[in-house]
């Protein structure tokens, strides 16, 4: 899910993988990118 804009993001997919790994969640960068896209989309709705 691409949000369609090229806004600057503070967390990239590699950072998300590292953060989630500390919590015991194994995820690859492609899935992390999809999760981040969804989270940024929801944040725009607020």
C-alpha positions, 0 to 999 in steps of 0.5 A, spaced: 500 500 500 503 506 497 500 512 500 502 516 494 506 521 497 513 522 498 513 525 505 520 524 509 519 518 514 523 518 520 523 510 520 525 506 515 524 498 513 530 496 516 529 500 523 522 497 523 525 490 522 530 491 528 525 494 533 520 488 532 526 483 532 528 486 539 520 484 541 521 477 538 517 479 532 521 476 526 519 480 519 522 481 513 524 488 510 518 487 505 513 486 510 516 491 514 515 496 509 508 494 508 506 495 515 510 502 515 505 504 509 499 502 513 501 505 519 503 512 516 496 511 512 492 511 519 496 516 522 494 521 516 487 519 517 487 522 524 
